[in-house]
Amino acid sequence: MYAAPDVDEVLAVAKELGIHLGPEEVVLYRKYLLEQLRELDTFVQARGPARFGGRGTRFRATRPIRRGQAGVRSAVRRAPPMCGR
């Protein structure tokens, strides 16, 4: 879990973004923000840890790129953009 922002932090971020909030608005906005953060945390916790399907940290493609293909790929990357198509 994360540390919940207090009213002063919410007000400071709002000012940085150019939003002018009154004291009542800051309290309401903080309440809404905490609800959204709780929902996000619930979603993230429900997903569990990331899994990478049995592949190790160093993944190799099943078929290496042939030398001829490498030349074509680099030529395509260097080609000028096609305008008007």
N, C-alpha and C positions, 0 to 999 in steps of 0.2 A: 504494500500500500504506500501511498505518497502522503506528504504533509499537506493538509488542507490550507489553502490561502486564507489569511484573515482579511478583514475589511480594508485595512490600510494597504495591503498588497494589491487587492483588486482595484482600489482607487488609484494607486500608482501606475498600474498597467493601463488603466483606462486613460489616464492623463498622457501617457507615452503615445497612445494611439490617437490622441486628439479628441477623446470622448469626455464630455463634461457631465459628471453624475452628481446628483445631490445625495445627502446622507441616507435618505430612505431608498433611493434607487440603488445605491451601492449594496445595501443589505439585501434587497430583492435579487439583484444580479448575482451576488455571492451565493444565495440560496439556490438559484437556478444552475449556477456553475458547479456547485457541489453535487447536485443531482446528476448532471451530465458526466462528471468525473466518476461517480459511483457506477453508473451504467457502463462506462468505458472499462472500468476496472473489472466489473463482473464479466464482461465479454472477453477480456484478455485472459482472465483466470480460467474461464470455462474452456478455452481452446487448448490449454495444456502446453507442454514444451514442444518446440519445433522438431519435426522428424525429417530426415533426409533420405529415406528409402534405402538404407543399407550401403550407400556409397560413402567412401571415406572422405577425408578432407581434401585429398588431391584427386579430382575427377578427371578422367581421360575420356575423350570421345571414343566411340567404338571403331570408327573408321578415320584414319588420319587424312588430312588434306593433302591431295596430290600436288606436286610441284606446278603443274599446269593450271590448276584451279587457283593457286595462290597468286599467280601473275594476273589472272583475270580479275580477281577480287581487288587487288591493289589498283589496277587500271580503272575499274569502275569507281573506286573511291576518289581517284584523282580527276575524274571527268568533270567538266564544267556543268553547272546546273542547267537543266532543260527548261527554258522559258517559253510560255505560250502553249504548253501542251497540257 
